[in-house]
Amino acid sequence: MKKYILTICTVLFTLFGYAHNPDVSTTMLVEKGDGTWILQISSSLTAFQQEIRTHFTETPYNSPEEFQQMVLAHIKNNLEINFNDGSEITLGNGVVKLGHETKVVFEVFGIDSDLQSIHIKNTAFNDISKSQSALFLFEDGFQKDQFVLNNDNGHTLELIANGNKFIEANEQNASFNSTFAIIIVISLLVFSFIVQKTILSKVPIE
């Protein structure tokens, strides 16, 4: 229970720190208690306004409602999520909650109950210099971890299930490579020992 509360507090402090900074955002994919999923993307209102001005220059908005519809369209056009064998999710009707920290919330359909891997790409804020997004993936029964989408990884992550947590796919590859390297070193040492022993056995004893 304490660990869960600490996780929630960490997330809240992270979100509060991002609320007024146009360079940063949060992407949260959360499984609810009934097995359904929601997606929430949050950033400063300034960040959303800058992206809408960039991508909808020919059709400027004239009301908050028009702005909200453009935000929903922009997110859908710049978000890619698929899982396991490459199956894509389906986003339900979205809601935009305007404020200094603006939130976009979608219902998510189609995620397999046996989630083994997930590919997430969010380029909704690519036009903002040094843009980065804290990614939170909350699945029931799994450890709550934070990842980062930024320019270095092309705002794209491949996550795989590893026990009761998700890790980046390249972490598993790095772990595999390290294990493979250790095996090679041990094999060479054993081979060297056998060769040396064989040579010594052939040396005549005086």
Salt bridges, closest charged atoms under 4 A:
GLU51 OE1 - HIS55 NE2 3.22
GLU51 OE1 - HIS74 NE2 3.46
GLU80 OE2 - HIS119 NE2 2.77
ASP127 OD2 - HIS55 NE2 2.62
GLU158 OE2 - HIS119 ND1 2.48
